[in-house]
């Protein structure tokens, strides 16, 4: 489980747009988040539940803690991906607004 969250967090860290991007470039970054999620889907809630159930069945507190931590890391990484996508989408809106505002008639 942790591998997915580490890879997703690393991917988000690489998505640092510069200040002078065009709308098309920001759109490409948004599409790259969508592509990443399509190519590397997060763990399903059923799989997470099954993993937590398996840990609980073993009655091992340390293992349960590690499993819970891994699940939390996956959820945080998914939230990070969604947050970055929203921020990039807002950036597109701002760039388009600036272009409309300063467009010569």
N, C-alpha and C positions, 0 to 999 in steps of 0.2 A: 504494500500500500504506500509506503513512504516514497518509493521510487517515482510514482506519478506526481506527487506533490513537489518533490525536489525538481523534477524536469519542468513542471508547469511554472514554478516560481522562477527558475532560471530563464525560461522563455519570456516571461513578463519583464524581467530585468533587462532583457535585450531590446525591449520595445520602448526605447527612450527617444521620442521624436524630437527633432531639432525645432527651433522656433520659427524657421522660415520654410516650412513645408507647404506644398500646394495641397489643394483639396484632393486631387488624385492620389498624392502620396499618402495622405492621412487615410483616405478610403482604402488604400492598399494595406495599411497597417490594421485597420478594422477587419478587413478580409483575412489577414493573416491570423488574427485571433480566432475568427470563425473556422478557418482551415485547421488550426491547431486543435481546437476542440473536436472537430470532426475526425481528425486523424488520431487523436489521443483522448478519447472520451473519458470522462471521470468515472469512477467506480459507481455502479448502480446502487441504489439504496438497498436492494435485495442482497447484493454481495456484501455490502457493509454489515447488514443485519446478520447474515450468515457467519461472517467473521467474528462479530461480537458474540454471537450465540456460541460459537465453537470455543472462544476464549473463556466464556463463562462456564461452559460445560467442563472445562479442564480444572476449574476451581483453583486457579493460580492467580493470585492478586497481582504479582509482578507482570505476568503475561497480559492480564486484563488491562493494566495501566498502559503498557506499551501499545496494545491494540487501540485503546481509546485515544492515545496520543496520535497514532498514525491516522485515525479517522479524522480527528480535529485538524491535523495538518492538511489532509486532502480537502476538507471543507474550506479551510482558509485559503488554500491555493486556488480553488474554484472561485471563491469570492474575489480574490485578487484579479483573476482573469476577467471576470464580469465587470469589475470596477474599472480596469484599464480599458476595456472595450467601450464602456459608457463615456469615460473621459475622452477617449479618442473621437467618439461620435460628437461630443460637445465641441471638441476642437474643430471638427469639420464645419459645424454650424457657425462657429465664430469666424473661421476663415472665409466662409461664403458671405457672411454679413459684412465683413471688412471689404471684401472684393466688390460687393454691391454698393457699399457706402462710398468708396473711392473710385468707382468706375467713372470714366469720362463719358459724358453724354454725346 
